[in-house]
Amino acid sequence: MVVLLFVMVCAVYICSICLKQIGVSPNYGFLNVEVFERPCPEPNIEPWDIPFVHYPKPKTYNRDECSCHPVRYFAILSMQRSGSGWFETLLNNHTNISSNGEIFSVKDRRANVSTIFETLDKVYNLDWLSSASKNECTSAVGFKWMLNQGLMKHHEEIVEYFKTRGVSAIFLFRKNLLRRMISVLANSYDRDAKLLNGTHKSHTHSAKEAEILAGYKPMINTTLLINELKQIQEMTSKALAYFNTTRHILVYYEDVVKNLTRLDDVQEFLKVPKRKLKSRQVKIHGGSLSQHVQNWEEVQTTLKGTNFENFLLQEYRK
């Protein structure tokens, strides 16, 4: 009896030890399955192009079936009244392109390098929601960035950001800087005058609106004219030099106006399917410049015989 009792105690003790090691759980019949996210397949592109292909994961929504749809980052680097608004509406006419406007026109966003990077991260992570935002399958996302909105001031840090994050630059400039100057002066006047029924508009969508705004003829200060044209040329040259090491393309507004097929080069640059792109915007100052300036004869006299004389002759319509 003593031996039997001893065997029973040992058996109970051994069973208790085994049960502790096994870890009995009340959830019988269920397997704890851990789901791993499937990596996206390698894109069929050239090795040099890989840094410019991205798979962002927005914090504000889920890309769902488009999570493995590659996205390219871009920035339109330009100057005010250089056709960037019209150019951007053309890009946004593409199903797969989202260009989010002049986001650094808000000073707080360009207060320092940290706020600039914070804003850029939000845009390129597809968390910047605007009227230009497309669906989850956006193929190219970017915005407009004017040279005087912190771009030149922090160019070294921004170039490094572009190269590290794989951002492509689209330079959009005007060849005829005199025509741009007239547009700047007229737009500045309308901010106060508000010629369209008490409303200021930088861009128009009807021939009637364009005709009303073109009715104002600015007076150009010919004393400062040549120096101001030189300053604009120098700024654009510096921008091209600063961002020369980034992936970029140079587009002139006049070339696009004369031949919309120039947009095919931009679509190829962004690696999106080629589409026929349209815009509802109507050009304000078309035709000869002589009909848009009060002191045209004085402007002619000032520019004749200089490197800017050709600005007097260039005419085109959109």
ZABA-266539 format. One record per residue (C-alpha): residue in one letter; y, x, z. Coordinates in nm, 4 decimals, always signed. Each point is the difference from the previous one (the first is absolute). Layout:
BEGIN
a,Y,X,Z
...
This chain:
BEGIN
m,+0.0000,+0.0000,+0.0000
v,+0.2359,+0.2830,+0.0823
v,-0.0744,+0.1698,-0.3314
l,+0.0505,-0.3294,-0.1894
l,+0.3300,-0.0642,+0.1759
f,+0.1155,+0.3523,-0.0824
v,-0.0885,-0.0459,-0.3704
m,+0.1917,-0.3309,-0.0153
v,+0.3145,+0.1548,+0.1538
c,-0.0164,+0.2898,-0.2446
a,-0.0417,-0.2388,-0.2924
v,+0.3033,-0.2070,+0.1027
y,+0.2059,+0.3170,+0.0451
i,-0.1007,+0.1391,-0.3406
c,+0.0762,-0.3351,-0.1723
s,+0.3451,-0.0162,+0.1547
i,+0.0784,+0.3516,-0.1203
c,-0.1173,-0.0848,-0.3547
l,+0.2074,-0.3187,-0.0122
k,+0.3146,+0.1907,+0.1000
q,-0.0579,+0.2554,-0.2732
i,-0.0669,-0.2638,-0.2670
g,+0.3048,-0.2084,+0.1046
v,-0.1129,-0.3600,-0.0190
s,+0.2687,-0.2207,-0.1594
p,+0.0178,-0.3776,-0.0051
n,+0.0988,+0.0025,-0.3696
y,-0.3545,-0.0053,-0.1305
g,-0.0538,-0.0034,-0.3768
f,+0.3522,+0.1197,-0.1046
l,+0.0782,+0.3318,-0.1657
n,+0.3276,+0.1788,+0.0601
v,+0.1009,+0.0808,-0.3603
e,+0.3054,+0.2196,-0.0577
v,+0.1754,-0.0582,-0.3339
f,+0.1385,+0.3057,-0.1734
e,+0.2821,-0.0293,-0.2565
r,-0.1214,+0.1014,-0.3425
p,+0.2103,+0.2818,-0.1462
c,+0.1794,-0.0678,-0.3280
p,-0.1628,+0.1576,-0.3078
e,+0.1595,+0.3090,-0.1434
p,+0.2559,-0.0967,-0.2682
n,-0.0724,+0.1149,-0.3535
i,+0.3088,+0.2178,-0.0373
e,+0.0934,+0.3611,-0.0553
p,-0.0146,+0.2263,+0.3119
w,+0.3760,+0.0684,-0.0143
d,+0.0658,-0.3766,+0.0168
i,-0.1998,-0.0632,+0.3179
p,+0.2922,+0.0643,+0.2464
f,+0.1947,-0.2832,-0.1660
v,-0.2705,-0.2648,+0.0495
h,+0.0066,-0.1873,+0.3311
y,-0.1870,-0.2755,+0.1860
p,+0.2550,-0.1365,+0.2502
k,-0.1071,-0.2209,+0.2913
p,+0.2877,-0.2372,+0.0835
k,+0.0492,-0.1035,+0.3613
t,+0.1383,-0.3427,-0.0900
y,-0.2871,-0.1257,-0.2177
n,-0.3424,+0.0906,-0.1399
r,-0.0394,+0.1164,-0.3589
d,-0.3495,-0.1529,-0.0018
e,-0.1760,+0.0531,-0.3325
c,+0.2874,+0.2225,-0.1157
s,-0.0489,+0.2534,+0.2812
c,-0.1500,+0.2432,-0.2526
h,+0.2633,-0.0740,-0.2643
p,+0.2052,+0.3242,-0.0264
v,+0.3778,-0.0052,+0.0479
r,+0.2602,+0.2486,-0.1220
y,+0.3288,+0.0684,+0.1780
f,+0.3318,+0.0404,-0.1823
a,+0.3757,+0.0091,+0.0585
i,+0.2752,-0.0709,-0.2547
l,+0.2654,+0.2674,+0.0617
s,+0.3317,-0.1068,-0.1483
m,+0.3709,-0.0666,+0.0531
q,+0.1908,-0.3245,+0.0422
r,+0.0848,-0.1784,-0.3271
s,-0.2515,+0.2022,-0.1996
g,-0.2172,-0.2920,-0.1077
s,-0.2460,+0.0341,+0.2869
g,+0.0195,-0.3713,+0.0852
w,-0.0908,-0.1006,-0.3552
f,-0.2639,+0.2725,-0.0205
e,-0.1592,-0.1188,+0.3241
t,-0.0215,-0.3621,-0.1192
l,-0.1910,+0.1288,-0.3030
l,-0.2486,+0.1835,+0.2218
n,-0.0406,-0.3024,+0.2282
n,-0.0830,-0.2073,-0.3062
h,-0.3296,+0.1915,-0.0020
t,-0.2795,-0.1750,+0.1892
n,-0.1102,+0.3177,+0.1746
i,+0.3347,+0.1624,+0.0901
s,+0.2082,-0.0703,+0.3112
s,+0.3437,+0.1616,+0.0245
n,+0.1734,-0.1095,+0.3182
g,+0.3662,+0.0473,-0.0810
e,+0.2679,+0.2241,+0.1494
i,-0.1482,+0.0188,+0.3494
f,+0.2137,+0.2954,+0.1177
s,+0.3230,-0.1912,-0.0619
v,-0.0425,-0.0900,+0.3692
k,+0.1474,+0.2979,+0.1866
d,-0.2290,-0.0243,+0.3042
r,-0.3016,+0.0693,-0.2186
r,+0.1480,+0.3325,-0.1124
a,+0.1591,+0.0997,+0.3317
n,-0.2253,+0.3082,+0.0243
v,-0.3204,+0.1444,-0.1421
s,-0.2167,-0.1877,+0.2527
t,+0.1358,-0.3422,-0.0966
i,-0.0315,+0.0913,-0.3691
f,-0.3655,+0.0974,+0.0410
e,-0.0685,-0.3100,+0.2090
t,+0.1403,-0.2179,-0.2776
l,-0.1916,+0.1867,-0.2709
d,-0.3272,-0.0358,+0.1921
k,+0.0525,-0.3750,+0.0284
v,+0.0655,-0.0354,-0.3738
y,-0.2932,+0.2121,-0.1107
n,-0.2370,-0.1620,+0.2491
l,+0.0745,-0.3314,-0.1796
d,+0.1559,-0.1419,+0.3179
w,+0.3470,-0.0411,-0.1534
l,+0.0203,-0.3679,-0.0881
s,+0.2612,-0.1031,-0.2564
s,+0.0370,-0.2267,-0.3017
a,-0.1462,+0.2840,-0.2079
s,-0.3253,+0.0090,+0.1995
k,-0.2993,-0.0838,-0.2144
n,-0.3557,-0.0838,+0.1017
e,-0.2509,+0.2217,+0.1767
c,-0.0867,+0.1728,-0.3279
t,+0.3346,+0.1713,-0.0545
s,-0.0526,+0.3187,-0.2023
a,+0.3414,+0.1647,+0.0472
v,+0.2498,-0.0486,+0.2822
g,+0.3481,+0.1469,+0.0408
f,+0.3737,-0.0688,+0.0222
k,+0.3469,+0.1096,-0.1181
w,+0.1666,+0.2932,+0.1712
m,+0.3614,+0.0939,-0.0774
l,+0.0915,+0.3691,+0.0188
n,+0.2767,-0.0661,+0.2543
q,-0.2311,-0.1852,+0.2426
g,-0.1323,+0.2987,+0.1930
l,-0.2080,+0.1273,-0.2899
m,+0.2098,+0.3083,-0.0727
k,+0.0871,+0.0640,+0.3644
h,-0.3667,+0.0229,+0.1072
h,-0.1438,+0.1096,-0.3334
e,-0.2170,+0.2814,+0.1407
e,-0.1852,-0.2264,+0.2447
i,-0.0298,-0.2799,-0.2564
v,-0.1408,+0.2335,-0.2673
e,-0.2616,+0.1157,+0.2503
y,-0.0816,-0.3630,+0.0834
f,-0.0386,-0.0855,-0.3699
k,-0.2316,+0.2944,-0.0578
t,-0.2066,-0.0641,+0.3142
r,-0.0327,-0.3751,-0.0504
g,-0.0384,+0.0131,-0.3785
v,+0.3200,-0.1876,-0.0918
s,+0.1170,+0.0118,-0.3637
a,+0.3707,-0.0013,-0.0867
i,+0.1570,-0.1964,-0.2869
f,+0.3468,+0.1374,-0.0774
l,+0.2220,-0.2616,-0.1629
f,+0.3445,+0.1182,-0.1114
r,+0.2637,-0.0958,-0.2539
k,+0.1028,+0.2318,-0.2816
n,+0.3433,-0.1574,-0.0356
l,+0.1623,+0.0622,+0.3361
l,+0.3270,-0.1553,-0.1165
r,-0.1707,-0.3335,-0.0564
r,-0.1548,+0.0281,+0.3456
m,+0.3446,+0.0683,+0.1509
i,+0.1396,-0.3158,-0.1602
s,-0.2890,-0.1997,+0.1446
v,+0.0598,+0.1485,+0.3464
l,+0.3717,-0.0875,-0.0076
a,-0.0625,-0.3541,-0.1270
n,-0.2714,-0.0652,+0.2574
s,+0.2216,+0.1326,+0.2799
y,+0.2799,-0.2339,-0.1097
d,-0.2303,-0.3026,-0.0045
r,-0.1104,+0.0609,+0.3589
d,+0.3435,-0.1235,+0.1062
a,+0.0990,-0.2181,-0.2959
k,-0.3345,-0.1878,-0.0216
l,+0.0638,-0.1200,-0.3535
l,-0.3106,-0.2192,-0.0236
n,+0.1084,-0.3077,+0.1966
g,+0.0774,+0.2027,+0.3113
t,-0.3319,+0.1901,-0.0115
h,-0.0460,+0.3714,-0.0579
k,-0.2822,+0.0911,-0.2373
s,-0.1008,+0.3507,-0.0945
h,-0.2317,-0.1305,-0.2732
t,+0.0166,-0.3048,-0.2249
h,-0.2627,-0.2279,-0.1539
s,+0.2078,-0.1810,-0.2624
a,+0.2341,+0.0971,-0.2822
k,+0.2716,-0.2181,+0.1536
e,-0.0109,+0.1863,+0.3332
a,+0.0059,+0.3345,-0.1808
e,+0.3013,-0.1093,-0.2051
i,+0.1935,-0.1006,+0.3129
l,-0.0671,+0.3296,+0.1798
a,+0.0766,+0.2025,-0.3131
g,+0.3398,-0.1699,-0.0133
y,+0.1289,+0.2412,+0.2625
k,+0.1139,+0.3308,-0.1515
p,+0.0348,+0.2835,+0.2526
m,+0.2672,+0.2665,-0.0144
i,-0.1542,+0.3484,+0.0037
n,+0.1772,+0.2818,+0.1856
t,+0.0130,+0.2572,-0.2791
t,+0.1297,+0.2706,+0.2364
l,-0.3303,-0.0001,+0.1887
l,-0.2217,-0.1096,-0.2903
i,-0.1402,+0.3362,-0.1147
n,-0.0626,+0.1277,+0.3544
e,-0.1822,-0.3213,+0.0917
l,-0.2193,+0.0194,-0.3105
k,-0.0823,+0.3624,+0.0852
q,-0.0941,-0.0962,+0.3571
i,-0.2407,-0.2661,-0.1236
q,-0.1598,+0.2450,-0.2439
e,-0.0410,+0.2579,+0.2751
m,-0.1601,-0.2506,+0.2345
t,-0.2596,-0.1101,-0.2557
s,-0.0748,+0.3641,-0.0884
k,-0.0504,+0.0842,+0.3682
a,-0.2322,-0.2971,+0.0483
l,-0.2151,+0.1096,-0.2933
a,-0.0116,+0.3545,+0.1386
y,-0.0824,-0.1114,+0.3552
f,-0.2922,-0.2196,-0.1088
n,-0.1224,+0.2225,-0.2813
t,-0.3209,+0.0880,+0.1894
t,-0.1009,-0.3661,+0.0404
r,-0.1831,-0.2100,-0.2563
h,+0.2835,-0.1686,-0.1894
i,+0.1242,-0.1528,-0.3224
l,+0.3593,-0.0092,-0.1319
v,+0.1173,-0.3232,-0.1625
y,+0.3442,-0.0737,-0.1434
y,+0.1342,-0.3531,+0.0157
e,+0.1346,+0.0156,-0.3576
d,-0.3426,+0.0988,-0.1359
v,-0.1626,-0.3044,+0.1608
v,+0.2775,-0.2303,-0.1280
k,-0.0444,+0.1230,-0.3563
n,-0.3796,+0.0026,+0.0089
l,-0.2008,-0.1938,+0.2593
t,-0.3141,+0.1902,-0.1016
r,+0.1375,+0.2768,+0.2235
l,-0.1416,-0.2186,+0.2778
d,-0.3476,+0.0822,-0.1323
d,+0.0559,+0.3578,+0.1170
v,+0.0931,-0.1251,+0.3463
q,-0.3081,-0.2236,+0.0185
e,-0.2152,+0.2927,-0.1092
f,+0.1671,+0.2137,+0.2666
l,-0.0916,-0.2604,+0.2649
k,-0.3518,-0.0376,-0.1476
v,+0.0220,-0.3773,-0.0332
p,-0.1157,-0.2114,-0.2978
k,+0.2693,-0.0150,-0.2665
r,+0.1820,-0.3331,-0.0196
k,+0.3029,-0.1322,-0.1871
l,+0.2626,-0.0128,+0.2745
k,+0.2966,-0.2377,+0.0101
s,+0.3131,-0.0541,+0.2084
r,+0.2360,-0.2945,+0.0357
q,+0.3018,+0.2205,+0.0719
v,+0.2874,+0.0017,-0.2512
k,+0.2124,+0.3082,-0.0598
i,+0.3647,-0.0366,+0.1070
h,+0.1844,+0.2775,-0.1878
g,-0.1528,+0.0062,-0.3479
g,+0.1479,+0.1221,-0.3263
s,+0.2954,+0.2359,-0.0330
l,+0.1501,+0.1484,+0.3154
s,+0.3520,-0.0461,-0.1358
q,-0.0175,-0.3717,+0.0783
h,-0.0884,+0.0619,+0.3666
v,+0.2783,+0.2389,+0.1106
q,+0.3724,-0.0721,+0.0451
n,+0.1237,+0.3520,-0.0734
w,-0.2498,+0.0854,-0.2742
e,+0.2407,+0.2155,-0.2038
e,+0.0772,+0.2089,+0.3063
v,-0.3726,+0.0451,+0.0675
q,-0.0546,+0.1084,-0.3612
t,+0.2758,+0.2587,+0.0215
t,-0.1425,+0.1396,+0.3245
l,-0.3572,+0.0395,-0.1255
k,+0.0601,+0.1184,-0.3578
g,-0.0831,+0.3671,-0.0413
t,-0.2105,+0.0081,+0.3212
n,-0.3750,-0.0041,+0.0608
f,+0.0304,-0.3724,+0.0731
e,+0.1529,-0.1011,-0.3337
n,-0.3305,-0.1436,-0.1221
f,+0.0246,-0.2687,+0.2723
l,+0.2793,-0.1583,-0.2055
l,-0.2219,-0.0509,-0.3018
q,-0.3236,-0.1324,+0.1473
e,-0.0430,-0.3719,-0.0584
y,-0.3013,-0.2225,+0.0543
r,-0.0930,-0.3541,+0.0903
k,-0.2759,-0.1386,+0.2149
